[in-house]
Amino acid sequence: MSEHNDVLELFSTAGSTYDTELSVWNGSKQVGCNDDYSGGTSQLYLYLTKGKAYQIAVDGFNGQMGQLRFSVS
């Protein structure tokens, strides 16, 4: 259970044309990661604290490249 000032966010690369790896960071601390949720795309649910800064990284597995589709909801 999260504190009342946390928000559940969904990060997704569904619809991308390559095998993605997704990670979310707060400074130097990784707070979540996912590889291969469905068909090579990534999906991640995280509780994030309002007002904090987060960094999002999307990479291609083994250096793959393609068209990225990224959503946050």
PEKA-V520684 format. One record per residue. N is the residue number from 0. PHI is phi in whole degrees, -180 to 180 (NA if undefined). NEAR is the number of other ideal C-beta (glycine too) atoms within 12 Angstrom. D_FIRST is the distance of its C-alpha to the first C-alpha in Angstrom with 1 decimal. Layout:
# PEKA-V520684
n=N phi=PHI near=NEAR d_first=D_FIRST
n=N phi=PHI near=NEAR d_first=D_FIRST
This chain:
# PEKA-V520684
n=0 phi=NA near=6 d_first=0.0
n=1 phi=-100 near=14 d_first=3.8
n=2 phi=-70 near=11 d_first=6.9
n=3 phi=-66 near=9 d_first=9.2
n=4 phi=-95 near=11 d_first=11.6
n=5 phi=-96 near=17 d_first=9.8
n=6 phi=-125 near=19 d_first=11.2
n=7 phi=-81 near=18 d_first=10.7
n=8 phi=-120 near=24 d_first=14.2
n=9 phi=-112 near=23 d_first=16.3
n=10 phi=-107 near=34 d_first=19.2
n=11 phi=-146 near=26 d_first=22.1
n=12 phi=-114 near=38 d_first=25.7
n=13 phi=-56 near=23 d_first=26.7
n=14 phi=95 near=19 d_first=30.4
n=15 phi=-69 near=30 d_first=31.4
n=16 phi=-97 near=17 d_first=34.7
n=17 phi=-144 near=24 d_first=33.9
n=18 phi=-76 near=26 d_first=31.5
n=19 phi=-99 near=38 d_first=28.7
n=20 phi=-126 near=31 d_first=26.4
n=21 phi=-120 near=39 d_first=23.4
n=22 phi=-142 near=24 d_first=21.6
n=23 phi=-125 near=30 d_first=19.6
n=24 phi=-127 near=20 d_first=20.4
n=25 phi=-122 near=19 d_first=19.8
n=26 phi=67 near=11 d_first=23.3
n=27 phi=-93 near=7 d_first=24.2
n=28 phi=-100 near=14 d_first=20.7
n=29 phi=-77 near=19 d_first=19.7
n=30 phi=-104 near=27 d_first=16.0
n=31 phi=-178 near=27 d_first=16.5
n=32 phi=-156 near=23 d_first=19.5
n=33 phi=-156 near=31 d_first=20.9
n=34 phi=-139 near=24 d_first=24.4
n=35 phi=65 near=19 d_first=25.9
n=36 phi=-68 near=22 d_first=23.2
n=37 phi=-155 near=16 d_first=26.1
n=38 phi=58 near=15 d_first=29.8
n=39 phi=91 near=24 d_first=29.4
n=40 phi=-93 near=32 d_first=27.0
n=41 phi=-117 near=37 d_first=23.5
n=42 phi=-147 near=32 d_first=20.2
n=43 phi=-149 near=35 d_first=16.8
n=44 phi=-100 near=22 d_first=13.4
n=45 phi=-141 near=29 d_first=11.6
n=46 phi=-87 near=22 d_first=9.3
n=47 phi=-116 near=27 d_first=12.2
n=48 phi=-83 near=18 d_first=13.0
n=49 phi=-58 near=15 d_first=15.6
n=50 phi=89 near=10 d_first=19.0
n=51 phi=-87 near=19 d_first=18.7
n=52 phi=-92 near=14 d_first=21.2
n=53 phi=-126 near=25 d_first=20.4
n=54 phi=-113 near=19 d_first=23.1
n=55 phi=-117 near=30 d_first=23.2
n=56 phi=-121 near=24 d_first=25.7
n=57 phi=-125 near=33 d_first=27.2
n=58 phi=-119 near=23 d_first=29.9
n=59 phi=-102 near=23 d_first=32.1
n=60 phi=-58 near=21 d_first=32.2
n=61 phi=54 near=12 d_first=35.4
n=62 phi=79 near=10 d_first=36.4
n=63 phi=-59 near=20 d_first=36.4
n=64 phi=-134 near=15 d_first=36.8
n=65 phi=171 near=19 d_first=36.8
n=66 phi=-90 near=15 d_first=35.5
n=67 phi=-92 near=25 d_first=31.9
n=68 phi=-119 near=20 d_first=29.8
n=69 phi=-129 near=22 d_first=26.5
n=70 phi=-138 near=20 d_first=24.0
n=71 phi=-130 near=21 d_first=20.8
n=72 phi=-146 near=14 d_first=19.1
